[in-house]
């Protein structure tokens, strides 16, 4: 599926990611916090091929949104975006871990390659 859900509390980052990935042919849904991401996944999950969640968001953080989405679909493809080191991120998840981590800051050009690898 070519639809991606992006959840990040930074409006400019959501806008930039959406613009870059839209140009690559992806249909983008955006959420400003984790609770909104879970609700969008509830509504559109069958058509979402990848979810990109920021680790630190208001209302519901990345790990909380991850758990909420996985409760709706255990096979959901989810990647975490964070400025934290991987060694700090992985322990926040149990046995059910995300596909990977997008380390912030990342170049928008590199993002496309990462997204394509996660969509396979």
Helices and strands as residue ranges (DSSP letters): E 3-7, H 11-23, E 27-31, H 34-44, G 45-47, E 48-54, H 62-72, E 78-82, H 86-89, G 90-92, E 100-103, H 108-119
